[in-house]
Amino acid sequence: MEKLLVINCGSSSLKYEVYAMPERMSLGKGLVERIGASVGNITQKSGNGVFETEEPLPDHDAAMALVKRALTDAGNGILKSIDEITGVGHRTVHGGEDYASSVIIDDDVIDAIIRNSDLAPLHNPANLTGIKAAIEMLPGVTQVAVFDTAFHQTLSPASYLYGLPRELYTKYKIRRYGFHGTSHRYVSSEAVKLMKRSPENTNVISCHLGNGASITAIKQGKSVETSMGFTPLEGLVMGTRSGDLDPAIILFLLDKGYSKEDINRMINKEGGLLGLSGISNDMRDIHKAADQGNVDAQETLEVFAHKIRQYIGAYSANMIKVDALIFTGGIGENDTRMRQRICRRLQNIGIVMDDEKNQSNGSRPGIVSRDYSPVTIIVMPTNEELQIAIDTYELISQEQQVNKGFMAEAIL
Ligand code: ADP
């Protein structure tokens, strides 16, 4: 059994989880918050209990030292010694055009993460800080980068090029990258297993509907279309992001005297469900208001569902045959009414929901379509951390095989 540490490092927070592999068993997880503030805190939960504390955390090295203490705490820890960790997997946002799969981190990978920081200025530097702190804590242990963008590197130029002067692509690499790749990859492979099919002959449309939301078309195991674009802003109406816009709206607003910062705030933080409803970015609040007769909330629900249907329709048309439609993310996994609203108008393209199964299947992985539905509708809880552990385990196993090969050659 290998014990692997999965790290998702943001600018002021650090999420982590320990997995036993190949058993795919979570041994516990934790969250460090307010790194860089005067007082930070950690909460770790495992079968051994809860570890909680507050203390100054000036930087990520201090946060990582606290993670080590929590992991090895005598009473409530997860490990006896930090040396039990044999690999670390890092959620890394942007691999640009450099990586189409997960990779063992070396100097070239670090250079690529830095190079691609231009494309993810908030995320990549924070991810890198986590990587450096983990290397410091566990020198000599294999570290793996799992990129959000990597799964979508199989998109064809037809789906990743924008209708802009080509020099903007050659000069600045402005193109569709897509995000949520680790989640779409995980739920689609689990759905294919649930259907007892093989990826090579299965086409899937995966809807990740959380606070951030995106849809991906996966043809024979490969991402061929995805709704997020150059940044995660494009595509669906999300919790606070606008999703697709006529870009001329931005020019219009600039002419009207809105600043770049105002517009950035409106499209990223004050748009989406929050902006449209004027109530909340939380889908549960919008349902509640809609039930009480609030017309803005009712329209918001329909705008959200309408956009999703449009993407499902467009992606279906491009795939010829769709075998499964997957719902995941907080809304996709839990919101039975939204799933029903989306699917109600998709019967004409072979997506036929079983309303009873949809109600009763709650958040469990399960099939919620009629037996005769040409497209199987599946609710599949996502687990990006587990996918990162799986990738890390695979790369470590390959590395061990190669090392064994070298040893055998040396003996010969
Ligand atoms: P994130 O993208 O931040 O990981 P989540 O995947 O947790 O977000 O999804 C958050 C969204 O899921 C919120 O809009 C929340 O309202 C919605 N959600 C969670 N549970 C339910 C539920 N039972 N019914 C409707 N919406 C839900």
Residues whose N, C-alpha, C, O or C-beta is under 5 A from the ligand:
A	BS01	ADP	L209 G210 N211 G212 N281 D282 M283 R284 G329 G330 I331 N334 D335
